[in-house]
Amino acid sequence: MTSVFDESGHNVACTVVQAGPCVVTQIKSEDTDGYEAIQLGYEEAKEKNTSQAMIGHFEKAKTTPKRQVVEFRDFDAVEKTVGDVLKVNEVFAEGDVVNAIGTSKGKGFQGVVKRHGFAGVNDATHGQHNRQRHPGSIGAASYPARVFKGMRMGGRTGGKRVKVDNLSVVRIFPEENLILIKGAIPGHKGSYVIIEK
């Protein structure tokens, strides 16, 4: 992350996103596919790491293999054809409200306090030897004599698809295809995110 000053002089925390150049690899239409969408490919990939089916798909689009291929429905940007390069300033503008979709950071096995926000006992007295961060009671008595599904317990945390809504675009650098988005977006440094309007 970084920070920039806005027009009123406030320091705004931002995340820098490399958002292109993206190549149009397929255009889907109502007639052929049943819905309208545009498919974009991002970042060069080695041919040896690409399947034969995808190599044929990229050859049809007259482009080199790409690491990420994402489809956007109801894409209302400038009219494009297969093989065209899409720049960041053709889709986004400063002040736009966008959504960021990515895979959150994995945090491994965590207890209920960190995973679900349980308060814990918060009191080391009254016989609480070592139970401060434990979940407490998890069920009823001899009926139903089981733990209900969905009970919040400790377990693997993070590493899931997360969507953060209503983030604003602070700056755009069209030469480098960079977007500065206000606030934090899901994922670690260098991970892939989908930015949609």
C-alpha positions in Angstrom: 0.0 0.0 0.0 0.9 3.6 -0.3 -0.7 7.0 0.4 -1.4 10.1 -1.7 -2.8 13.5 -0.9 -6.2 14.4 -2.3 -7.5 17.9 -3.4 -8.4 18.9 0.1 -5.0 17.9 1.5 -6.0 14.7 3.3 -3.6 11.8 3.2 -5.5 8.8 1.6 -4.3 5.2 2.1 -4.3 3.4 -1.3 -3.5 0.1 -2.8 -1.6 0.1 -6.1 -3.0 -2.3 -8.7 -1.3 -3.2 -12.0 -4.4 -3.5 -14.2 -3.2 -4.2 -17.7 -2.6 -4.2 -20.5 -5.3 -6.8 -21.0 -5.9 -8.5 -24.3 -9.4 -9.4 -25.6 -9.3 -13.1 -26.0 -13.0 -13.7 -26.8 -16.3 -11.8 -27.2 -19.4 -13.7 -26.4 -22.8 -12.7 -27.8 -26.4 -13.5 -27.2 -26.7 -15.4 -30.6 -23.7 -17.8 -30.1 -23.4 -18.1 -26.3 -26.7 -17.1 -24.9 -25.3 -14.0 -23.1 -23.1 -11.1 -23.7 -19.6 -11.0 -22.2 -16.0 -10.1 -23.0 -13.1 -12.3 -22.0 -9.8 -10.7 -21.1 -6.3 -12.2 -20.7 -3.7 -10.8 -18.5 0.1 -11.3 -18.0 2.3 -13.3 -20.4 2.7 -17.1 -19.7 5.1 -19.6 -21.0 3.8 -22.0 -23.6 5.1 -25.0 -21.7 2.9 -24.0 -18.8 -0.2 -23.7 -20.9 -2.6 -26.5 -21.9 -3.0 -27.3 -25.6 -6.7 -26.2 -25.4 -5.7 -22.8 -24.1 -2.9 -22.5 -26.6 -5.4 -23.0 -29.4 -7.8 -20.5 -27.8 -5.0 -17.8 -27.6 -3.9 -18.5 -31.2 -7.5 -17.9 -32.4 -7.3 -14.5 -30.6 -3.8 -13.9 -32.3 -2.1 -13.4 -29.0 0.5 -15.1 -26.8 -0.6 -17.4 -23.8 -1.8 -15.5 -20.7 -1.7 -16.5 -17.1 -5.2 -15.2 -16.1 -8.3 -15.3 -18.2 -11.4 -13.6 -16.8 -14.8 -13.0 -18.2 -16.9 -9.9 -17.6 -20.6 -9.9 -18.4 -22.4 -6.8 -19.7 -19.2 -5.1 -20.6 -20.0 -1.5 -21.7 -16.6 -0.2 -22.4 -15.4 0.9 -25.9 -16.3 -1.5 -28.7 -13.4 -4.0 -29.1 -12.6 -6.9 -31.3 -10.7 -10.1 -30.5 -7.0 -9.4 -30.2 -7.3 -5.8 -29.2 -5.4 -4.4 -26.2 -7.5 -2.8 -23.4 -5.9 0.0 -21.5 -6.8 1.0 -18.0 -8.0 4.5 -18.9 -10.5 3.2 -21.4 -12.4 1.5 -18.6 -11.8 3.4 -15.4 -11.7 7.0 -14.4 -10.7 8.8 -11.2 -13.6 8.9 -8.8 -15.2 5.6 -10.1 -16.6 3.2 -7.5 -15.3 -0.3 -8.0 -15.4 -3.8 -6.5 -12.3 -5.8 -5.8 -12.4 -9.7 -5.8 -9.5 -11.7 -4.7 -8.3 -14.6 -2.4 -7.7 -13.4 1.1 -4.5 -14.1 3.0 -4.4 -17.6 4.5 -3.9 -17.5 8.3 -3.7 -21.2 9.1 -5.5 -22.8 12.0 -6.9 -20.2 14.3 -9.0 -20.2 17.5 -12.5 -18.8 17.9 -11.3 -15.4 19.3 -9.4 -14.6 16.1 -11.6 -16.5 13.6 -15.1 -15.5 14.9 -14.4 -12.6 17.2 -15.4 -14.4 20.4 -14.6 -12.3 23.5 -13.0 -15.1 25.5 -13.4 -15.2 29.3 -11.4 -11.9 29.9 -10.9 -12.9 33.5 -8.2 -15.1 34.9 -9.8 -15.4 38.3 -12.8 -17.5 39.4 -11.2 -20.8 38.6 -10.2 -19.9 35.0 -6.9 -21.7 34.9 -6.2 -21.7 31.2 -9.5 -21.2 29.4 -9.3 -17.5 28.5 -9.5 -17.9 24.7 -11.5 -21.1 24.5 -15.0 -21.3 23.0 -16.9 -22.5 26.0 -20.0 -24.7 25.8 -20.7 -26.0 22.3 -24.0 -27.9 22.7 -27.0 -28.9 24.7 -27.6 -31.9 27.0 -28.7 -35.5 26.3 -31.1 -34.0 23.8 -30.1 -33.4 21.0 -26.9 -35.2 22.1 -24.9 -33.8 19.2 -23.3 -30.6 18.0 -25.4 -28.6 15.5 -23.9 -28.1 12.0 -22.4 -24.7 11.5 -21.2 -24.3 15.1 -18.5 -21.7 15.1 -15.3 -23.3 16.2 -11.6 -23.0 15.6 -10.3 -24.0 12.1 -8.6 -22.9 9.0 -9.0 -19.2 8.4 -8.5 -17.1 5.3 -7.5 -18.3 1.8 -11.1 -17.8 0.5 -12.6 -15.7 -2.3 -13.5 -12.3 -0.9 -15.3 -9.4 -2.6 -14.9 -5.9 -1.2 -17.5 -3.5 -2.5 -17.6 0.3 -3.0 -13.9 1.2 -3.2 -13.1 4.4 -5.0 -10.5 5.0 -7.6 -8.1 7.7 -6.4 -5.6 8.0 -9.3 -4.9 6.4 -12.7 -1.6 6.2 -14.4 -2.4 5.2 -18.0 1.2 4.9 -19.1 1.9 2.2 -16.6 -1.7 0.8 -16.4 -1.7 1.5 -12.7 -4.8 2.2 -10.5 -4.7 3.6 -7.0 -7.7 2.3 -5.1 -8.6 3.8 -1.7 -8.3 1.3 1.1 -7.3 -2.3 1.3 -8.2 -5.1 -1.2 -8.1 -8.9 -0.5 -4.9 -10.9 -1.1 -1.2 -10.7 -0.5 1.3 -8.7 -2.4 1.6 -9.8 -6.0 -1.7 -11.8 -6.0 -4.3 -11.6 -8.7 -7.5 -9.5 -8.2 -10.5 -8.7 -10.3 -11.5 -5.1 -10.4 -15.1 -4.5 -11.7 -17.3 -1.5 -11.9 
